[in-house]
């Protein structure tokens, strides 16, 4: 093995050690996952002659301390702020805390905003009449899994006008989607743990060889995994819901190994690649750029036709669940929507239609488009608040 | 032997890999700290090539484990050769050996099938172990991979614990289709492989496409850089650039600007989806070519 081995007994002196500890501390504050082993390796690196120049020190520390792309992108800034701000050589001021003065870490900012949010939840709670209105409509059992802040869970998204409350609803929607994943995969695993060798058939085959099992028979390939294809309505009439649904979809997309997302208003846009961005904010930005024209009218029929024509063959298979998030207000002909729904229904396993209007009191799905689509929908559910989104999980698990 | 990162960068160049800033340092650290290196980046930026070049540089074997969904111990570490075991049992049936003797014989080294992870720790010369696309494997696999990467030993219940005779240089790659565990990330050194700068891509082209004119290589790299900034579904990687350069060379192009038609027709080397082909129309190609020096 080339390169050089390090002596573990090397010492870098108390001053540098404290500085290093301070640096690791500020990395942790910024959400880096840095353990003791990394710190120890870093201090061993500092005493080698290999890394003399500051830029190679930065490169070395970057490799060592970063664990993911988001770390990678922020590292230079934190490194420069810490080491260049004070200078390593002039290490007079040693204490780890003094160096962090003025540099507000991301964790601190999050904590601060978290405190702010606590008070906002209080505000939401006081929104008049919301809870009573909804508790009648929501059957019990539907709320299973909604261990998230209950008060916010029951508020209709359209009534969330406070930007902070809205942001919190967005976060919750995303977390909810991720939580679904954990539970869904656990169920999946238990089902999958079968024997690999099919002993019965192996022995049956061995008869031909005088009882010697030459041909081993294995259990066939697993069932195809459930694939989720999401069609999200982003038209003007859905304005109040698009934001939170997008976050929900972003979370779902991350949770399902096989998931595709499309967004439609007057035309259909494939947005999976934009939403695969891990950072939710950036994903939404990218998606916004891809789907210009959001907020216009809806042509659900035309969008579905587009989907059937260009994408369905590729993304829909027999174990696909199609999830449509739309209010069903269609400016096209209802017959066209019905035809396309029928075509789609033949291809996939289930169609789930989530309609935010269904959560309103007195809503009947009689709008032309919605009525035409309904015969082909397997599961028609409200999606106007977090509780109704979480009610979706048991259904998805059964697929 | 003490190496510096510049030496490693130079050696990598000799091995046919043009390293970007920081990669040489990261490789240096893998041997200094004996930690695995996790490479992330878009498909086609040359993550796998790093391991191959490292093996050439160290003049050692490359053992590759391609991960996929459902990969398990028997495919990754070891498996017993059941067919041979059964035959051996059958053959000994009349010999009157005791059950213990037969069992001992059947669960011996002879009937053990080495899979990449076990093979990697049993070499005399430390090989380069490439664990490709770790994000495709299941989370359980990640967990026992961690165990092997920290202890470098494998326990086989019937045979006992196999200690590593040499510690391999481990390179993991990930495309980010699934989030890896923090434990694995923390264990590894990390390097993000980005699309190369035009300058670096030019050097890659010159190293990889023999007979390519330097001026043409500069133009191709420049155009690729601009193409990647377009809003594409599948952003072309370095492998595509190399293919395209080879295609242009084969078709006798000397200068991109004099061969606009040819450029447009050969773009199929770099644009791999229907949407992308539709997006990069003749006009877009001309516009991009106009900006190329």
Boltz contact constraints between the chains, C-beta under 6 A:
constraints:
  - contact:
      token1: [A, 1]
      token2: [B, 31]
      max_distance: 6.0
  - contact:
      token1: [A, 1]
      token2: [B, 126]
      max_distance: 6.0
  - contact:
      token1: [A, 2]
      token2: [B, 1]
      max_distance: 6.0
  - contact:
      token1: [A, 2]
      token2: [B, 3]
      max_distance: 6.0
  - contact:
      token1: [A, 3]
      token2: [B, 3]
      max_distance: 6.0
  - contact:
      token1: [A, 3]
      token2: [B, 31]
      max_distance: 6.0
  - contact:
      token1: [A, 3]
      token2: [B, 32]
      max_distance: 6.0
  - contact:
      token1: [A, 4]
      token2: [B, 2]
      max_distance: 6.0
  - contact:
      token1: [A, 33]
      token2: [B, 182]
      max_distance: 6.0
  - contact:
      token1: [A, 33]
      token2: [B, 186]
      max_distance: 6.0
  - contact:
      token1: [A, 35]
      token2: [B, 186]
      max_distance: 6.0
  - contact:
      token1: [A, 41]
      token2: [B, 33]
      max_distance: 6.0
  - contact:
      token1: [A, 56]
      token2: [B, 25]
      max_distance: 6.0
  - contact:
      token1: [A, 59]
      token2: [B, 22]
      max_distance: 6.0
  - contact:
      token1: [A, 59]
      token2: [B, 25]
      max_distance: 6.0
  - contact:
      token1: [A, 60]
      token2: [B, 25]
      max_distance: 6.0
  - contact:
      token1: [A, 60]
      token2: [B, 29]
      max_distance: 6.0
  - contact:
      token1: [A, 63]
      token2: [B, 26]
      max_distance: 6.0
  - contact:
      token1: [A, 63]
      token2: [B, 29]
      max_distance: 6.0
  - contact:
      token1: [A, 63]
      token2: [B, 189]
      max_distance: 6.0
  - contact:
      token1: [A, 63]
      token2: [B, 190]
      max_distance: 6.0
  - contact:
      token1: [A, 63]
      token2: [B, 191]
      max_distance: 6.0
  - contact:
      token1: [A, 64]
      token2: [B, 189]
      max_distance: 6.0
  - contact:
      token1: [A, 66]
      token2: [B, 190]
      max_distance: 6.0
  - contact:
      token1: [A, 67]
      token2: [B, 185]
      max_distance: 6.0
  - contact:
      token1: [A, 67]
      token2: [B, 186]
      max_distance: 6.0
  - contact:
      token1: [A, 67]
      token2: [B, 190]
      max_distance: 6.0
  - contact:
      token1: [A, 69]
      token2: [B, 192]
      max_distance: 6.0
  - contact:
      token1: [A, 72]
      token2: [B, 192]
      max_distance: 6.0
  - contact:
      token1: [A, 212]
      token2: [B, 90]
      max_distance: 6.0
  - contact:
      token1: [A, 213]
      token2: [B, 86]
      max_distance: 6.0
